[in-house]
Protein backbone atom coordinates (compact mmCIF):
# COMPACT_ATOMS: atom_id res chain seq x y z
CA UNK A 1 0.00 0.00 0.00
CA UNK A 2 1.51 3.33 -1.06
CA UNK A 3 1.88 6.33 1.24
CA UNK A 4 -1.41 8.22 1.52
CA UNK A 5 -1.73 12.02 1.50
CA UNK A 6 -4.96 13.45 2.92
CA UNK A 7 -6.18 16.61 1.15
CA UNK A 8 -8.56 18.85 3.14
CA UNK A 9 -10.20 21.54 1.01
CA UNK A 10 -13.82 22.64 0.57
CA UNK A 11 -13.29 23.49 -3.12
CA UNK A 12 -13.90 20.33 -5.20
CA UNK A 13 -11.84 21.71 -8.10
CA UNK A 14 -8.84 22.34 -5.84
CA UNK A 15 -9.24 18.88 -4.33
CA UNK A 16 -9.19 17.26 -7.77
CA UNK A 17 -6.18 19.29 -8.92
CA UNK A 18 -4.21 18.46 -5.79
CA UNK A 19 -5.24 14.81 -5.92
CA UNK A 20 -4.04 14.59 -9.53
CA UNK A 21 -0.65 16.13 -8.63
CA UNK A 22 -0.26 13.92 -5.56
CA UNK A 23 -1.03 10.82 -7.64
CA UNK A 24 1.49 11.84 -10.31
CA UNK A 25 4.15 12.06 -7.60
CA UNK A 26 3.53 8.44 -6.64
CA UNK A 27 1.37 8.91 -3.52
CA UNK A 28 -2.20 7.83 -2.86
CA UNK A 29 -4.55 10.82 -2.47
CA UNK A 30 -7.45 10.86 -0.02
CA UNK A 31 -9.86 13.82 -0.01
CA UNK A 32 -11.99 15.54 2.62
CA UNK A 33 -14.18 18.63 2.28
CA UNK A 34 -13.65 19.68 5.90
CA UNK A 35 -11.80 18.77 9.07
CA UNK A 36 -14.66 16.62 10.34
CA UNK A 37 -14.36 14.39 7.27
CA UNK A 38 -10.57 14.41 7.63
CA UNK A 39 -10.77 13.16 11.22
CA UNK A 40 -13.16 10.45 10.07
CA UNK A 41 -10.60 9.33 7.47
CA UNK A 42 -7.89 9.21 10.13
CA UNK A 43 -10.10 7.08 12.37
CA UNK A 44 -10.69 4.43 9.69
CA UNK A 45 -8.38 1.74 8.32
CA UNK A 46 -7.15 4.24 5.70
CA UNK A 47 -5.91 6.45 8.51
CA UNK A 48 -3.03 4.09 9.27
CA UNK A 49 -1.60 4.76 5.81
CA UNK A 50 -1.93 8.57 6.00
CA UNK A 51 1.54 10.06 6.40
CA UNK A 52 0.76 13.68 5.50
CA UNK A 53 -2.12 16.17 5.47
CA UNK A 54 -2.47 19.10 3.05
CA UNK A 55 -4.85 21.55 4.73
CA UNK A 56 -6.56 24.56 3.20
CA UNK A 57 -6.16 27.53 5.56
CA UNK A 58 -9.82 28.36 5.07
CA UNK A 59 -11.15 24.82 5.58
CA UNK A 60 -14.77 25.17 6.75
CA UNK A 61 -16.29 23.79 9.96
CA UNK A 62 -13.02 24.19 11.81
CA UNK A 63 -10.52 26.21 9.82
CA UNK A 64 -7.02 27.55 10.28
CA UNK A 65 -5.10 26.95 13.49
CA UNK A 66 -8.06 25.25 15.21
CA UNK A 67 -8.14 22.59 12.49
CA UNK A 68 -4.38 22.23 12.68
CA UNK A 69 -4.53 21.74 16.44
CA UNK A 70 -7.12 18.99 16.09
CA UNK A 71 -5.09 17.17 13.44
CA UNK A 72 -1.83 17.59 15.34
CA UNK A 73 -3.56 16.55 18.56
CA UNK A 74 -4.01 12.98 17.36
CA UNK A 75 -1.77 10.28 18.88
CA UNK A 76 0.13 10.14 15.61
CA UNK A 77 1.52 13.63 15.05
CA UNK A 78 1.01 13.69 11.27
CA UNK A 79 2.90 16.49 9.48
CA UNK A 80 0.64 19.16 7.96
CA UNK A 81 1.26 21.37 4.92
CA UNK A 82 -1.06 24.37 4.73
CA UNK A 83 -2.35 25.74 1.43
CA UNK A 84 -3.32 29.37 1.08
CA UNK A 85 -4.39 31.94 -1.47
CA UNK A 86 -2.35 35.01 -2.35
CA UNK A 87 -4.14 37.16 0.25
CA UNK A 88 -3.96 34.70 3.14
CA UNK A 89 -0.38 35.15 4.30
CA UNK A 90 -1.43 36.16 7.83
CA UNK A 91 -3.25 32.84 8.16
CA UNK A 92 -0.15 31.05 6.90
CA UNK A 93 1.97 32.68 9.60
CA UNK A 94 -0.51 31.58 12.26
CA UNK A 95 -0.56 28.04 10.91
CA UNK A 96 3.25 27.81 10.85
CA UNK A 97 3.39 28.96 14.48
CA UNK A 98 0.75 26.36 15.34
CA UNK A 99 2.91 23.50 14.01
CA UNK A 100 2.52 23.28 10.22
CA UNK A 101 5.75 22.08 8.61
CA UNK A 102 5.41 24.02 5.34
CA UNK A 103 3.01 26.04 3.19
CA UNK A 104 2.20 26.32 -0.51
CA UNK A 105 0.42 29.11 -2.34
CA UNK A 106 -2.42 28.43 -4.79
CA UNK A 107 -2.08 27.50 -7.56
CA UNK A 108 0.85 25.25 -6.64
CA UNK A 109 3.02 23.60 -9.30
CA UNK A 110 3.71 19.87 -9.15
CA UNK A 111 7.44 20.54 -8.71
CA UNK A 112 6.86 22.85 -5.71
CA UNK A 113 4.39 20.38 -4.23
CA UNK A 114 6.91 17.55 -4.64
CA UNK A 115 9.58 19.43 -2.69
CA UNK A 116 7.13 20.33 0.05
CA UNK A 117 5.77 16.78 0.40
CA UNK A 118 9.22 15.21 0.47
CA UNK A 119 10.46 17.65 3.10
CA UNK A 120 7.32 17.22 5.22
CA UNK A 121 7.53 13.41 5.12
CA UNK A 122 11.20 13.55 6.08
CA UNK A 123 10.50 15.92 8.98
CA UNK A 124 7.55 13.78 10.05
CA UNK A 125 9.73 10.68 10.06
CA UNK A 126 12.40 12.46 12.10
CA UNK A 127 9.82 13.73 14.59
CA UNK A 128 8.39 10.24 14.91
CA UNK A 129 11.88 8.85 15.50
CA UNK A 130 12.62 11.41 18.20
CA UNK A 131 9.34 10.60 19.98
CA UNK A 132 10.04 6.88 19.67
CA UNK A 133 13.56 7.31 21.10
CA UNK A 134 12.17 9.27 24.06
CA UNK A 135 9.54 6.62 24.73
CA UNK A 136 12.13 3.86 24.45
CA UNK A 137 14.37 5.64 26.96
CA UNK A 138 11.42 6.02 29.32
CA UNK A 139 10.37 2.39 28.82
CA UNK A 140 6.96 3.41 27.47
CA UNK A 141 7.04 2.10 23.91
CA UNK A 142 3.60 1.06 22.66
CA UNK A 143 2.32 -0.98 19.73
CA UNK A 144 1.94 2.25 17.73
CA UNK A 145 5.75 2.49 17.74
CA UNK A 146 6.15 -0.80 15.89
CA UNK A 147 6.39 -0.47 12.11
CA UNK A 148 3.95 -2.95 10.60
CA UNK A 149 1.86 -3.31 7.47
CA UNK A 150 1.85 -7.06 6.83
CA UNK A 151 -1.05 -9.34 7.87
CA UNK A 152 1.46 -11.63 9.62
CA UNK A 153 2.61 -8.85 11.95
CA UNK A 154 -0.92 -7.54 12.43
CA UNK A 155 -1.78 -10.97 13.88
CA UNK A 156 1.25 -10.78 16.17
CA UNK A 157 0.29 -7.31 17.41
CA UNK A 158 -3.32 -8.42 17.88
CA UNK A 159 -2.18 -11.23 20.17
CA UNK A 160 0.27 -9.00 21.99
CA UNK A 161 -2.44 -6.39 22.68
CA UNK A 162 -4.55 -9.07 24.32
CA UNK A 163 -1.60 -10.22 26.40
CA UNK A 164 -0.90 -6.64 27.50
CA UNK A 165 -4.40 -6.38 28.96
CA UNK A 166 -3.69 -9.20 31.43
CA UNK A 167 -0.90 -10.45 33.68
CA UNK A 168 -0.47 -13.73 31.76
CA UNK A 169 3.12 -14.98 31.20
CA UNK A 170 4.12 -14.55 27.54
CA UNK A 171 6.60 -16.59 25.49
CA UNK A 172 7.78 -14.92 22.26
CA UNK A 173 9.33 -17.30 19.73
CA UNK A 174 11.22 -16.34 16.59
CA UNK A 175 14.50 -16.26 14.73
CA UNK A 176 17.30 -13.95 15.88
CA UNK A 177 16.74 -10.33 14.88
CA UNK A 178 12.96 -10.42 14.35
CA UNK A 179 12.20 -7.89 17.12
CA UNK A 180 11.12 -10.01 20.09
CA UNK A 181 12.35 -7.50 22.67
CA UNK A 182 10.53 -4.66 20.88
CA UNK A 183 7.22 -6.53 21.19
CA UNK A 184 7.99 -7.27 24.86
CA UNK A 185 8.58 -3.55 25.47
CA UNK A 186 5.30 -2.71 23.73
CA UNK A 187 3.45 -5.24 25.89
CA UNK A 188 4.90 -3.56 28.98
CA UNK A 189 4.26 -0.04 27.65
CA UNK A 190 0.62 -0.89 26.92
CA UNK A 191 -0.08 -2.63 30.23
CA UNK A 192 -1.10 -1.31 33.63
CA UNK A 193 2.55 -1.74 34.68
CA UNK A 194 3.82 0.81 32.13
CA UNK A 195 4.84 3.31 34.83
CA UNK A 196 6.94 0.62 36.54
CA UNK A 197 10.40 -0.73 35.60
CA UNK A 198 11.11 -2.81 32.50
CA UNK A 199 14.26 -4.90 32.93
CA UNK A 200 16.06 -7.08 30.39
CA UNK A 201 18.30 -10.11 30.87
CA UNK A 202 19.73 -11.77 27.77
CA UNK A 203 20.56 -15.18 29.17
CA UNK A 204 22.92 -15.88 26.25
CA UNK A 205 25.27 -13.04 27.26
CA UNK A 206 25.55 -13.79 30.99
CA UNK A 207 28.02 -16.50 32.11
CA UNK A 208 26.13 -19.48 33.54
CA UNK A 209 27.95 -19.14 36.87
CA UNK A 210 26.62 -15.59 37.31
CA UNK A 211 23.05 -16.06 36.10
CA UNK A 212 21.60 -16.83 39.53
CA UNK A 213 23.19 -13.75 41.05
CA UNK A 214 22.09 -11.53 38.13
CA UNK A 215 18.49 -12.79 38.31
CA UNK A 216 17.92 -13.32 42.01
CA UNK A 217 20.63 -11.18 43.62
CA UNK A 218 22.96 -11.95 46.52
CA UNK A 219 23.72 -10.62 49.97
CA UNK A 220 27.00 -8.95 50.83
CA UNK A 221 29.91 -11.35 50.39
CA UNK A 222 27.70 -14.26 49.31
CA UNK A 223 28.80 -14.55 45.66
CA UNK A 224 32.45 -15.52 45.36
CA UNK A 225 33.52 -13.05 48.00
CA UNK A 226 31.79 -10.09 46.34
CA UNK A 227 31.75 -7.20 48.76
CA UNK A 228 28.54 -5.42 47.73
CA UNK A 229 24.95 -6.56 47.90
CA UNK A 230 23.26 -7.11 44.53
CA UNK A 231 19.49 -6.70 44.29
CA UNK A 232 19.08 -8.80 41.13
CA UNK A 233 16.84 -8.21 38.15
CA UNK A 234 13.72 -9.68 39.78
CA UNK A 235 13.87 -7.13 42.57
CA UNK A 236 14.82 -4.37 40.12
CA UNK A 237 11.68 -5.20 38.12
CA UNK A 238 9.36 -5.39 41.13
CA UNK A 239 5.83 -4.22 40.19
CA UNK A 240 7.05 -4.06 36.56
CA UNK A 241 8.10 -6.45 33.78
CA UNK A 242 11.15 -8.70 33.40
CA UNK A 243 12.13 -9.79 29.90
CA UNK A 244 14.22 -12.95 29.69
CA UNK A 245 15.86 -13.36 26.29
CA UNK A 246 17.13 -16.77 25.12
CA UNK A 247 15.44 -18.49 28.04
CA UNK A 248 16.12 -21.87 26.42
CA UNK A 249 19.78 -21.87 27.47
CA UNK A 250 19.15 -21.47 31.22
CA UNK A 251 21.21 -23.98 33.25
CA UNK A 252 19.19 -26.71 35.07
CA UNK A 253 19.77 -25.20 38.53
CA UNK A 254 18.56 -21.77 37.38
CA UNK A 255 15.53 -23.39 35.74
CA UNK A 256 14.63 -25.00 39.08
CA UNK A 257 14.91 -21.67 40.92
CA UNK A 258 12.80 -19.96 38.28
CA UNK A 259 10.06 -22.57 38.71
CA UNK A 260 10.09 -21.82 42.44
CA UNK A 261 9.75 -18.07 41.83
CA UNK A 262 6.81 -18.58 39.47
CA UNK A 263 5.11 -20.90 41.96
CA UNK A 264 5.53 -18.80 45.10
CA UNK A 265 6.12 -15.22 43.95
CA UNK A 266 9.25 -15.16 46.12
CA UNK A 267 12.98 -15.06 45.38
CA UNK A 268 15.81 -16.33 47.52
CA UNK A 269 18.94 -14.21 46.99
CA UNK A 270 22.22 -16.06 47.54
CA UNK A 271 23.18 -15.79 51.21
CA UNK A 272 19.82 -14.31 52.25
CA UNK A 273 18.20 -15.51 55.48
CA UNK A 274 14.66 -15.57 54.13
CA UNK A 275 12.76 -15.32 50.83
CA UNK A 276 11.67 -11.94 49.52
CA UNK A 277 8.29 -11.37 47.82
CA UNK A 278 8.34 -9.97 44.26
CA UNK A 279 5.56 -8.93 41.91
CA UNK A 280 6.94 -9.30 38.39
CA UNK A 281 5.29 -9.80 34.99
CA UNK A 282 7.48 -12.28 33.09
CA UNK A 283 7.91 -12.11 29.31
CA UNK A 284 10.31 -14.69 27.86
CA UNK A 285 11.80 -15.13 24.41
CA UNK A 286 13.58 -17.92 22.60
CA UNK A 287 15.08 -18.64 19.20
CA UNK A 288 14.94 -22.38 19.91
CA UNK A 289 11.92 -24.68 20.14
CA UNK A 290 11.41 -25.15 23.87
CA UNK A 291 9.25 -28.23 23.33
CA UNK A 292 12.11 -29.85 21.40
CA UNK A 293 14.47 -28.99 24.27
CA UNK A 294 11.99 -30.58 26.68
CA UNK A 295 11.94 -33.78 24.59
CA UNK A 296 15.75 -33.78 24.60
CA UNK A 297 15.77 -33.48 28.38
CA UNK A 298 17.52 -30.07 28.29
CA UNK A 299 14.60 -27.98 29.54
CA UNK A 300 12.27 -28.63 32.47
CA UNK A 301 8.77 -29.60 31.41
CA UNK A 302 7.16 -27.87 34.40
CA UNK A 303 9.00 -24.62 33.55
CA UNK A 304 7.98 -24.94 29.91
CA UNK A 305 4.29 -25.06 30.81
CA UNK A 306 4.65 -22.08 33.15
CA UNK A 307 6.37 -19.95 30.49
CA UNK A 308 4.37 -21.12 27.47
CA UNK A 309 1.00 -19.93 28.78
CA UNK A 310 0.54 -17.34 25.99
CA UNK A 311 2.86 -18.13 23.06
CA UNK A 312 3.46 -15.56 20.29
CA UNK A 313 5.40 -16.52 17.17
CA UNK A 314 7.26 -13.68 15.46
CA UNK A 315 7.54 -14.28 11.68
CA UNK A 316 10.90 -13.78 9.97
CA UNK A 317 11.24 -10.78 7.68
CA UNK A 318 11.00 -12.96 4.55
CA UNK A 319 7.42 -13.80 5.62
CA UNK A 320 6.45 -10.15 6.06
CA UNK A 321 7.92 -8.42 3.02
CA UNK A 322 5.12 -5.84 3.08
CA UNK A 323 6.86 -4.28 6.10
CA UNK A 324 10.26 -3.84 4.44
CA UNK A 325 9.60 -0.51 2.68
CA UNK A 326 8.27 1.15 5.84
CA UNK A 327 11.12 -0.28 7.93
CA UNK A 328 13.68 1.01 5.44
CA UNK A 329 12.19 4.53 5.50
CA UNK A 330 12.02 4.37 9.30
CA UNK A 331 15.70 3.38 9.62
CA UNK A 332 16.85 5.82 6.93
CA UNK A 333 15.18 8.76 8.71
CA UNK A 334 16.68 7.75 12.04
CA UNK A 335 20.23 7.23 10.81
CA UNK A 336 20.15 10.37 8.65
CA UNK A 337 19.38 12.34 11.81
CA UNK A 338 21.93 10.51 13.97
CA UNK A 339 24.74 10.74 11.40
CA UNK A 340 24.16 14.38 10.49
CA UNK A 341 23.13 13.49 6.92
CA UNK A 342 20.20 15.88 6.68
CA UNK A 343 20.50 15.91 2.87
CA UNK A 344 19.34 12.25 2.72
CA UNK A 345 15.69 12.58 1.78
CA UNK A 346 14.67 8.97 1.33
CA UNK A 347 15.05 5.73 -0.60
CA UNK A 348 14.49 5.35 -4.33
CA UNK A 349 11.76 3.08 -5.67
CA UNK A 350 14.39 0.87 -7.34
CA UNK A 351 16.25 0.41 -4.06
CA UNK A 352 13.04 -0.44 -2.20
CA UNK A 353 12.13 -3.01 -4.84
CA UNK A 354 15.59 -4.54 -4.52
CA UNK A 355 15.42 -4.71 -0.72
CA UNK A 356 11.96 -6.29 -0.82
CA UNK A 357 13.33 -9.13 -2.97
CA UNK A 358 16.09 -10.08 -0.51
CA UNK A 359 15.44 -12.92 1.98
CA UNK A 360 17.14 -11.19 4.96
CA UNK A 361 18.46 -14.22 6.91
CA UNK A 362 19.42 -11.82 9.73
CA UNK A 363 15.88 -10.39 9.74
CA UNK A 364 15.11 -6.83 10.91
CA UNK A 365 18.48 -6.46 12.65
CA UNK A 366 20.29 -7.18 9.37
CA UNK A 367 18.05 -4.76 7.48
CA UNK A 368 18.70 -2.07 10.09
CA UNK A 369 22.48 -2.47 9.81
CA UNK A 370 22.29 -2.51 6.01
CA UNK A 371 20.38 0.79 5.93
CA UNK A 372 22.83 2.24 8.49
CA UNK A 373 25.73 1.44 6.16
CA UNK A 374 23.86 2.88 3.17
CA UNK A 375 23.20 6.18 4.98
CA UNK A 376 26.86 6.43 5.99
CA UNK A 377 27.89 5.87 2.35
CA UNK A 378 25.26 8.22 0.93
CA UNK A 379 26.45 11.25 -1.01
CA UNK A 380 23.15 12.25 -2.59
CA UNK A 381 19.57 12.88 -1.52
CA UNK A 382 18.27 9.40 -2.33
CA UNK A 383 19.53 5.96 -1.36
CA UNK A 384 19.79 3.93 -4.57
CA UNK A 385 20.83 0.31 -5.30
CA UNK A 386 24.42 1.56 -5.46
CA UNK A 387 24.35 2.05 -1.67
CA UNK A 388 23.34 -1.61 -1.17
CA UNK A 389 26.07 -3.56 -3.04
CA UNK A 390 25.82 -6.74 -0.93
CA UNK A 391 22.06 -6.92 -1.48
CA UNK A 392 22.48 -6.34 -5.21
CA UNK A 393 25.00 -9.19 -5.32
CA UNK A 394 22.70 -11.60 -3.47
CA UNK A 395 19.53 -10.66 -5.34
CA UNK A 396 20.82 -10.04 -8.85
CA UNK A 397 23.82 -12.36 -8.80
CA UNK A 398 27.44 -11.55 -9.71
CA UNK A 399 26.50 -9.98 -13.03
CA UNK A 400 24.70 -7.09 -11.32
CA UNK A 401 25.28 -3.36 -11.78
CA UNK A 402 27.49 -2.80 -8.77
CA UNK A 403 30.88 -4.45 -8.86
CA UNK A 404 30.43 -6.37 -12.11
CA UNK A 405 31.90 -5.51 -15.52
CA UNK A 406 29.68 -6.13 -18.49
CA UNK A 407 26.33 -5.01 -17.04
CA UNK A 408 24.52 -3.56 -20.02
CA UNK A 409 20.87 -2.48 -19.88
CA UNK A 410 20.64 -1.59 -23.59
CA UNK A 411 22.39 -3.26 -26.55
CA UNK A 412 24.33 -0.23 -27.75
CA UNK A 413 25.53 1.04 -24.39
CA UNK A 414 29.06 -0.29 -24.81
CA UNK A 415 30.84 -2.54 -22.30
CA UNK A 416 28.84 -1.19 -19.36
CA UNK A 417 27.81 1.78 -17.27
CA UNK A 418 30.12 1.07 -14.35
CA UNK A 419 33.16 -0.37 -16.22
CA UNK A 420 35.10 0.60 -19.34
CA UNK A 421 36.46 -1.66 -22.13
CA UNK A 422 39.48 -2.63 -20.01
CA UNK A 423 37.32 -3.62 -17.06
CA UNK A 424 38.31 -0.57 -15.01
CA UNK A 425 35.79 1.41 -12.97
CA UNK A 426 34.68 4.54 -14.80
CA UNK A 427 34.99 7.97 -13.12
CA UNK A 428 31.88 8.85 -11.10
CA UNK A 429 30.98 11.82 -13.33
CA UNK A 430 31.10 9.57 -16.40
CA UNK A 431 28.90 6.95 -14.73
CA UNK A 432 26.42 9.66 -13.75
CA UNK A 433 26.39 11.07 -17.27
CA UNK A 434 25.81 7.63 -18.79
CA UNK A 435 22.99 6.85 -16.36
CA UNK A 436 21.27 10.14 -17.17
CA UNK A 437 21.56 9.46 -20.91
CA UNK A 438 20.20 5.94 -20.47
CA UNK A 439 17.26 7.22 -18.42
CA UNK A 440 16.42 9.90 -20.97
CA UNK A 441 16.53 7.32 -23.77
CA UNK A 442 14.51 4.81 -21.74
CA UNK A 443 11.72 7.32 -20.96
CA UNK A 444 11.69 9.06 -24.36
CA UNK A 445 12.85 12.42 -23.04
CA UNK A 446 10.00 12.78 -20.51
CA UNK A 447 12.09 14.78 -18.07
CA UNK A 448 9.66 14.65 -15.15
CA UNK A 449 9.60 10.85 -15.41
CA UNK A 450 13.40 10.74 -15.84
CA UNK A 451 13.90 12.82 -12.69
CA UNK A 452 11.48 10.68 -10.70
CA UNK A 453 13.11 7.41 -11.77
CA UNK A 454 16.58 8.77 -10.97
CA UNK A 455 15.32 9.90 -7.56
CA UNK A 456 16.08 13.60 -8.06
CA UNK A 457 14.10 16.78 -8.71
CA UNK A 458 13.69 18.22 -12.20
CA UNK A 459 15.70 21.29 -11.31
CA UNK A 460 18.52 19.04 -10.07
CA UNK A 461 18.33 17.02 -13.29
CA UNK A 462 18.68 20.13 -15.47
CA UNK A 463 21.54 21.39 -13.31
CA UNK A 464 23.37 18.07 -13.71
CA UNK A 465 22.80 18.17 -17.48
CA UNK A 466 24.49 21.55 -17.55
CA UNK A 467 27.34 20.55 -15.20
CA UNK A 468 28.09 17.37 -17.15
CA UNK A 469 27.91 19.10 -20.53
CA UNK A 470 24.94 17.01 -21.68
CA UNK A 471 22.46 19.82 -22.28
CA UNK A 472 23.01 20.28 -26.01
CA UNK A 473 23.21 16.57 -26.85
CA UNK A 474 20.10 15.75 -24.88
CA UNK A 475 18.16 18.57 -26.56
CA UNK A 476 19.14 17.17 -29.96
CA UNK A 477 18.16 13.63 -28.92
CA UNK A 478 14.73 14.77 -27.71
CA UNK A 479 14.17 16.79 -30.88
CA UNK A 480 15.14 13.79 -33.02
CA UNK A 481 12.77 11.57 -31.07
HUTA-V185491 format. One record per backbone hydrogen bond with DSSP energy under -1.0 kcal/mol. CO is the residue of the C=O (numbers start at 1). NH is the residue of the N-H. Records with the same first field share a line. If there is no record, write none. Layout:
BEGIN
CO->NH, NH
END
This chain:
BEGIN
3->28
4->51
5->30
6->54
7->32
8->56
11->15
12->16
13->17
14->18
15->19
16->20
17->21
18->22
19->23
20->24
21->25
22->27
23->26
28->5
30->7
32->9
34->38
35->39
36->40
37->41
38->42
39->43
41->44
44->47
45->48
46->49
49->4
52->6
53->81
54->8
55->83
56->59
57->64
63->66
64->68
65->69
66->70
67->71
68->72
69->73
76->78
79->53
80->101
81->55
82->104
83->57
84->106
85->88
88->92
89->93
90->94
91->95
92->96
93->97
94->98
95->100
102->82
104->84
109->113
110->114
111->115
112->116
113->117
114->118
115->119
116->120
117->121
118->122
119->123
120->124
121->125
122->126
123->127
124->128
125->129
126->130
127->131
128->132
129->133
130->134
131->135
132->136
133->137
134->138
135->140
142->145
143->146
150->154
151->155
152->156
153->157
154->158
155->159
156->160
157->161
158->162
159->163
160->164
161->165
163->166
170->284
171->312
172->286
173->314
175->178
177->365
179->183
180->184
181->185
182->186
183->187
184->188
185->189
186->190
188->191
191->194
193->196
197->241
199->243
201->245
202->205
207->210
210->214
211->215
212->216
213->217
214->233
215->234
217->270
218->230
219->222
223->226
226->221
230->218
232->236
233->237
235->238
237->240
240->281
241->199
242->283
243->201
244->285
245->203
246->249
247->250
251->255
252->256
253->257
254->258
255->259
256->260
257->261
258->262
259->263
260->264
261->265
265->278
267->276
269->272
270->219
276->267
279->239
281->242
282->170
283->244
284->172
285->247
286->174
289->293
290->294
291->295
292->296
293->298
294->297
300->304
301->305
303->307
304->308
310->171
312->173
316->319
317->320
320->323
321->324
323->327
324->328
325->329
326->330
327->331
328->332
329->333
330->334
331->335
332->336
333->337
334->338
335->339
336->341
341->344
346->383
348->352
349->353
350->354
351->355
352->356
360->363
362->366
363->367
364->368
365->369
366->370
367->371
368->372
369->373
370->374
371->375
372->376
373->377
374->378
381->345, 346
383->348
384->387
385->388
388->392
389->393
390->394
391->395
392->396
393->397
397->400
404->407
410->413
418->426
420->423
424->420
427->431
428->432
429->433
430->434
431->435
432->436
433->437
434->438
435->439
436->440
437->441
438->442
439->443
440->445
441->444
443->446
445->447
446->450
447->451
448->452
449->453
450->454
451->456
457->461
458->462
459->463
460->464
461->465
462->466
463->467
464->468
465->470, 471
470->474
471->475
472->476
473->477
474->478
475->479
476->480
477->481
END
